[in-house]
Amino acid sequence: MGLIDNKEIIYKSSKSFFWASKFLSFEILQKVINIYSFCRIHDDLVDENLKFSDTDNKVKTEIEELKEVIKSYGISEDIISELILGINSDINFKRYKNNKELLRYCYRVAGVVGLMMTKALKIESKEANFYAIDLGIAMQLTNISRDIIQDFNNHRIYLPEDTDITEETLSSKTYENNIKIKREVDKILLKSNIYYKSSLNGFRHIPIKSRLSILVALRIYEAIGLKIKRSGTKFLEENIYVNNYEKFFIILKTLFEFVIFFVIPVYRKKHNPYLHENLKGMININEK
């Protein structure tokens, strides 16, 4: 297959994950590549306004083979279905009414990827699933904040309707409108930080050989959000990203953090079920 075992797909699609992948063992890296490839293929189909059923037989065969590979890690059909449901919701996109609907979307397109990773890492703890979901949600909220204008140009507004951000607000680049958008994006980033902080408590469940890689991914993504927040309204005019120099510095800091805090875990808080209150009925959430 063209996509399985192809490390380039991570480099081309997500340089943040590419840097983090350097700290994974070969076996785990192959699993991550396959999971990421499966997600990326479906995402690319949506970008072309296609569903699996619309593709030619060769592509269908490749996707089905890749699906069987990731299922061999213990990933259930239900989890895969949630992912595809979330990704396909971007076709004929219907705007989310409120925070609850947005978080349920984030669960489907990113939280379940966290669940897939727990299987790839052979993590058995039920509680670990809660934190894996939180990390996925945090990263997706960061993506949404970064890509506000790019998504709008693709006829998608992820800021919920109850934020009072309209198409006119996004298309009319007045100072007042930009400030209004920034205010709502800052709220999204605040939510993402809450989920990032929660996810840190799950690192004690991650095998130590893979822990550093996931921490690096978390800190790089977290830094993107911080950079958006500090940019004022620049993120509405240009793509905000963490450059290689900044990533190198983040990795050095994360290595120090890893040695101090994660060899002997100190993040031991129990998961807050309130964070999953809007996810009721979803798979592997904290419903206490």
Contacts in CASP RR format, 6 or more apart in sequence:
PFRMAT RR
TARGET T0000
AUTHOR 0000-0000-0000
METHOD contacts of the structure
MODEL  1
MGLIDNKEIIYKSSKSFFWASKFLSFEILQKVINIYSFCRIHDDLVDENL
KFSDTDNKVKTEIEELKEVIKSYGISEDIISELILGINSDINFKRYKNNK
ELLRYCYRVAGVVGLMMTKALKIESKEANFYAIDLGIAMQLTNISRDIIQ
DFNNHRIYLPEDTDITEETLSSKTYENNIKIKREVDKILLKSNIYYKSSL
NGFRHIPIKSRLSILVALRIYEAIGLKIKRSGTKFLEENIYVNNYEKFFI
ILKTLFEFVIFFVIPVYRKKHNPYLHENLKGMININEK
1 62 0 8 1.000
1 65 0 8 1.000
1 66 0 8 1.000
2 62 0 8 1.000
3 9 0 8 1.000
3 37 0 8 1.000
3 40 0 8 1.000
3 41 0 8 1.000
3 62 0 8 1.000
3 66 0 8 1.000
4 33 0 8 1.000
4 34 0 8 1.000
4 37 0 8 1.000
4 65 0 8 1.000
4 66 0 8 1.000
4 69 0 8 1.000
5 30 0 8 1.000
5 33 0 8 1.000
5 34 0 8 1.000
6 33 0 8 1.000
6 37 0 8 1.000
7 18 0 8 1.000
7 21 0 8 1.000
7 29 0 8 1.000
7 33 0 8 1.000
9 33 0 8 1.000
9 36 0 8 1.000
9 37 0 8 1.000
9 40 0 8 1.000
10 17 0 8 1.000
10 18 0 8 1.000
10 21 0 8 1.000
10 32 0 8 1.000
10 33 0 8 1.000
10 36 0 8 1.000
11 18 0 8 1.000
13 36 0 8 1.000
13 40 0 8 1.000
14 36 0 8 1.000
16 217 0 8 1.000
16 220 0 8 1.000
16 221 0 8 1.000
16 224 0 8 1.000
16 242 0 8 1.000
16 247 0 8 1.000
17 32 0 8 1.000
17 36 0 8 1.000
17 217 0 8 1.000
19 216 0 8 1.000
19 220 0 8 1.000
19 247 0 8 1.000
19 251 0 8 1.000
20 213 0 8 1.000
20 214 0 8 1.000
20 216 0 8 1.000
20 217 0 8 1.000
20 220 0 8 1.000
21 29 0 8 1.000
21 32 0 8 1.000
21 33 0 8 1.000
21 213 0 8 1.000
22 213 0 8 1.000
23 210 0 8 1.000
23 212 0 8 1.000
23 213 0 8 1.000
23 216 0 8 1.000
24 32 0 8 1.000
24 210 0 8 1.000
24 213 0 8 1.000
25 209 0 8 1.000
25 210 0 8 1.000
28 120 0 8 1.000
28 121 0 8 1.000
28 209 0 8 1.000
28 210 0 8 1.000
31 70 0 8 1.000
31 73 0 8 1.000
31 120 0 8 1.000
32 117 0 8 1.000
32 120 0 8 1.000
34 66 0 8 1.000
34 69 0 8 1.000
34 70 0 8 1.000
35 70 0 8 1.000
35 73 0 8 1.000
35 75 0 8 1.000
35 113 0 8 1.000
35 116 0 8 1.000
35 117 0 8 1.000
35 120 0 8 1.000
37 66 0 8 1.000
38 63 0 8 1.000
38 66 0 8 1.000
38 67 0 8 1.000
38 70 0 8 1.000
39 83 0 8 1.000
39 87 0 8 1.000
39 113 0 8 1.000
41 62 0 8 1.000
41 63 0 8 1.000
41 66 0 8 1.000
42 52 0 8 1.000
42 63 0 8 1.000
42 83 0 8 1.000
42 84 0 8 1.000
42 87 0 8 1.000
42 88 0 8 1.000
43 87 0 8 1.000
45 51 0 8 1.000
45 52 0 8 1.000
45 54 0 8 1.000
45 55 0 8 1.000
46 87 0 8 1.000
46 88 0 8 1.000
46 90 0 8 1.000
46 91 0 8 1.000
49 91 0 8 1.000
50 91 0 8 1.000
51 88 0 8 1.000
51 91 0 8 1.000
52 60 0 8 1.000
52 63 0 8 1.000
52 84 0 8 1.000
55 63 0 8 1.000
67 80 0 8 1.000
70 80 0 8 1.000
70 116 0 8 1.000
71 77 0 8 1.000
71 80 0 8 1.000
73 116 0 8 1.000
73 119 0 8 1.000
73 120 0 8 1.000
74 119 0 8 1.000
75 115 0 8 1.000
75 116 0 8 1.000
75 119 0 8 1.000
75 120 0 8 1.000
76 283 0 8 1.000
78 283 0 8 1.000
79 112 0 8 1.000
79 115 0 8 1.000
79 116 0 8 1.000
79 283 0 8 1.000
82 107 0 8 1.000
82 108 0 8 1.000
82 112 0 8 1.000
82 282 0 8 1.000
82 283 0 8 1.000
83 108 0 8 1.000
83 109 0 8 1.000
83 112 0 8 1.000
83 113 0 8 1.000
83 116 0 8 1.000
85 108 0 8 1.000
86 105 0 8 1.000
86 108 0 8 1.000
86 109 0 8 1.000
87 108 0 8 1.000
87 109 0 8 1.000
89 105 0 8 1.000
89 108 0 8 1.000
90 156 0 8 1.000
93 155 0 8 1.000
93 156 0 8 1.000
95 156 0 8 1.000
95 157 0 8 1.000
95 160 0 8 1.000
95 161 0 8 1.000
96 102 0 8 1.000
96 105 0 8 1.000
96 158 0 8 1.000
96 160 0 8 1.000
96 161 0 8 1.000
97 160 0 8 1.000
97 161 0 8 1.000
97 162 0 8 1.000
98 160 0 8 1.000
98 161 0 8 1.000
98 162 0 8 1.000
99 160 0 8 1.000
99 162 0 8 1.000
99 191 0 8 1.000
99 278 0 8 1.000
100 278 0 8 1.000
101 160 0 8 1.000
102 144 0 8 1.000
102 158 0 8 1.000
102 160 0 8 1.000
103 137 0 8 1.000
103 278 0 8 1.000
103 279 0 8 1.000
104 278 0 8 1.000
104 279 0 8 1.000
104 282 0 8 1.000
105 140 0 8 1.000
105 158 0 8 1.000
106 136 0 8 1.000
106 137 0 8 1.000
106 140 0 8 1.000
106 141 0 8 1.000
106 144 0 8 1.000
107 133 0 8 1.000
107 137 0 8 1.000
107 279 0 8 1.000
107 282 0 8 1.000
107 285 0 8 1.000
109 140 0 8 1.000
110 136 0 8 1.000
110 137 0 8 1.000
110 139 0 8 1.000
110 140 0 8 1.000
110 143 0 8 1.000
111 132 0 8 1.000
111 133 0 8 1.000
111 135 0 8 1.000
111 136 0 8 1.000
111 137 0 8 1.000
111 140 0 8 1.000
112 133 0 8 1.000
112 283 0 8 1.000
113 136 0 8 1.000
114 132 0 8 1.000
114 133 0 8 1.000
114 135 0 8 1.000
114 136 0 8 1.000
115 129 0 8 1.000
115 132 0 8 1.000
115 133 0 8 1.000
115 283 0 8 1.000
115 284 0 8 1.000
117 132 0 8 1.000
117 214 0 8 1.000
118 128 0 8 1.000
118 129 0 8 1.000
118 132 0 8 1.000
121 206 0 8 1.000
121 207 0 8 1.000
121 210 0 8 1.000
122 207 0 8 1.000
123 132 0 8 1.000
123 205 0 8 1.000
123 206 0 8 1.000
123 207 0 8 1.000
125 205 0 8 1.000
126 284 0 8 1.000
127 202 0 8 1.000
127 205 0 8 1.000
127 270 0 8 1.000
127 271 0 8 1.000
128 202 0 8 1.000
128 205 0 8 1.000
128 206 0 8 1.000
129 284 0 8 1.000
129 285 0 8 1.000
130 271 0 8 1.000
130 275 0 8 1.000
130 276 0 8 1.000
130 284 0 8 1.000
130 285 0 8 1.000
130 286 0 8 1.000
131 198 0 8 1.000
131 199 0 8 1.000
131 200 0 8 1.000
131 201 0 8 1.000
131 202 0 8 1.000
131 203 0 8 1.000
131 205 0 8 1.000
131 271 0 8 1.000
132 199 0 8 1.000
132 202 0 8 1.000
133 276 0 8 1.000
133 279 0 8 1.000
133 284 0 8 1.000
133 285 0 8 1.000
134 195 0 8 1.000
134 196 0 8 1.000
134 198 0 8 1.000
134 199 0 8 1.000
134 271 0 8 1.000
134 275 0 8 1.000
135 195 0 8 1.000
135 196 0 8 1.000
135 199 0 8 1.000
135 214 0 8 1.000
135 218 0 8 1.000
136 195 0 8 1.000
136 199 0 8 1.000
137 192 0 8 1.000
137 195 0 8 1.000
138 192 0 8 1.000
138 193 0 8 1.000
138 194 0 8 1.000
138 195 0 8 1.000
138 196 0 8 1.000
138 199 0 8 1.000
138 218 0 8 1.000
138 221 0 8 1.000
138 222 0 8 1.000
139 192 0 8 1.000
139 217 0 8 1.000
139 218 0 8 1.000
139 221 0 8 1.000
141 188 0 8 1.000
141 189 0 8 1.000
141 191 0 8 1.000
141 192 0 8 1.000
141 195 0 8 1.000
142 189 0 8 1.000
142 192 0 8 1.000
142 221 0 8 1.000
142 222 0 8 1.000
142 224 0 8 1.000
142 225 0 8 1.000
142 228 0 8 1.000
144 151 0 8 1.000
144 158 0 8 1.000
144 159 0 8 1.000
144 188 0 8 1.000
145 185 0 8 1.000
145 188 0 8 1.000
145 189 0 8 1.000
145 192 0 8 1.000
145 225 0 8 1.000
145 228 0 8 1.000
145 235 0 8 1.000
146 224 0 8 1.000
146 225 0 8 1.000
146 228 0 8 1.000
146 235 0 8 1.000
146 239 0 8 1.000
146 240 0 8 1.000
146 241 0 8 1.000
148 158 0 8 1.000
148 159 0 8 1.000
148 170 0 8 1.000
148 181 0 8 1.000
148 185 0 8 1.000
148 235 0 8 1.000
148 236 0 8 1.000
149 170 0 8 1.000
149 236 0 8 1.000
149 237 0 8 1.000
150 239 0 8 1.000
151 157 0 8 1.000
151 158 0 8 1.000
152 167 0 8 1.000
152 170 0 8 1.000
152 171 0 8 1.000
157 165 0 8 1.000
157 167 0 8 1.000
157 170 0 8 1.000
159 165 0 8 1.000
159 181 0 8 1.000
159 184 0 8 1.000
159 185 0 8 1.000
159 188 0 8 1.000
163 184 0 8 1.000
163 187 0 8 1.000
164 180 0 8 1.000
165 180 0 8 1.000
165 181 0 8 1.000
165 184 0 8 1.000
168 177 0 8 1.000
169 177 0 8 1.000
169 180 0 8 1.000
169 181 0 8 1.000
170 177 0 8 1.000
170 181 0 8 1.000
173 236 0 8 1.000
178 233 0 8 1.000
178 236 0 8 1.000
179 233 0 8 1.000
181 233 0 8 1.000
181 236 0 8 1.000
182 232 0 8 1.000
182 233 0 8 1.000
182 236 0 8 1.000
185 228 0 8 1.000
185 235 0 8 1.000
186 229 0 8 1.000
189 225 0 8 1.000
189 228 0 8 1.000
189 229 0 8 1.000
192 222 0 8 1.000
192 225 0 8 1.000
193 222 0 8 1.000
194 275 0 8 1.000
195 275 0 8 1.000
196 218 0 8 1.000
196 221 0 8 1.000
196 222 0 8 1.000
198 269 0 8 1.000
198 271 0 8 1.000
198 272 0 8 1.000
198 275 0 8 1.000
199 218 0 8 1.000
200 218 0 8 1.000
200 267 0 8 1.000
201 267 0 8 1.000
201 268 0 8 1.000
201 269 0 8 1.000
201 270 0 8 1.000
201 271 0 8 1.000
202 267 0 8 1.000
203 211 0 8 1.000
203 214 0 8 1.000
203 215 0 8 1.000
203 262 0 8 1.000
203 265 0 8 1.000
203 267 0 8 1.000
204 265 0 8 1.000
204 267 0 8 1.000
204 268 0 8 1.000
206 214 0 8 1.000
208 262 0 8 1.000
208 263 0 8 1.000
211 258 0 8 1.000
211 262 0 8 1.000
212 254 0 8 1.000
212 255 0 8 1.000
212 258 0 8 1.000
212 262 0 8 1.000
215 254 0 8 1.000
215 257 0 8 1.000
215 258 0 8 1.000
215 262 0 8 1.000
216 250 0 8 1.000
216 251 0 8 1.000
216 254 0 8 1.000
219 250 0 8 1.000
219 253 0 8 1.000
219 254 0 8 1.000
219 257 0 8 1.000
220 242 0 8 1.000
220 247 0 8 1.000
220 250 0 8 1.000
223 242 0 8 1.000
223 246 0 8 1.000
223 250 0 8 1.000
224 240 0 8 1.000
224 241 0 8 1.000
224 242 0 8 1.000
225 240 0 8 1.000
227 240 0 8 1.000
227 241 0 8 1.000
227 242 0 8 1.000
228 235 0 8 1.000
228 240 0 8 1.000
231 240 0 8 1.000
234 240 0 8 1.000
242 250 0 8 1.000
261 267 0 8 1.000
271 286 0 8 1.000
272 286 0 8 1.000
273 286 0 8 1.000
273 287 0 8 1.000
273 288 0 8 1.000
275 286 0 8 1.000
276 282 0 8 1.000
276 285 0 8 1.000
276 286 0 8 1.000
276 287 0 8 1.000
279 285 0 8 1.000
280 287 0 8 1.000
281 287 0 8 1.000
END
